[in-house]
Amino acid sequence: MGEKCDAWCWYLEDVFLLHTPDEPDWVRPNHVIENEKNKALQLTPKQECDLINGQIQASEGFDVDWTKARCLYNYHPVEFDDDDFVEEPETNLYLLKRLCEKSIGHYNQENKTGVGCSLYL
């Protein structure tokens, strides 16, 4: 198990490949299904991985353009109306809203501020 850390620990994991378009038996998420229709996308899995890793590093993991991805990676976009990370009837979008509210509340308490958010995603 990891060591206890009293201060903020920053760690950004590199993207790694889970499945390629050539593999027949894996469930393709919606973004991959749409991207596979675009025959102009001709990046190799290595090129895709390098492109996504560059975007992850540049944005600290917050902004990745998935419109060129035909492979599946450990990073992937969240489908807001799905329930991959929650139990029904909650949705992924509701979970993200809840986590944002909790984070902002913690930030406000720690910094004695009144930061708010009107649009979460």
GIUR-V529933 format. One line per field, one symbol per residue. ss: DSSP state (a for helix, b for strand, c for the rest). phi: phi as a letter, one per 20 degrees, with the letter a starting at -180 (. if undefined). psi: psi as a letter, one per 20 degrees, with the letter a starting at -180 (. if undefined). Layout:
ss = ???
phi = ???
psi = ???
//
This chain:
ss = ccccccccccccccccbbbccccccccccaaaaaaaacccccccaaaaaaaaaaaaaaaccccccaaacccbbccccccccccccccccccaaaaaaaaaaaaaaaaaaaacccccccccc
phi = .fffcedfddbdfffcfdbdffffdbfefgffgffffefffcffgffgffffgfffffdlndbceefdedddcfeafeefeecgdbdgefdgffffffffgfffffgfffdlccfcbeceb
psi = qrqpphrppppopqqqpgqrhiphmqoprghggghhhoiiokqrhggggggggghgghjkjiopojiipirprhqqqpohirlhjrqqjqrhghgggghgggggggggghjlrlprphpg.
//
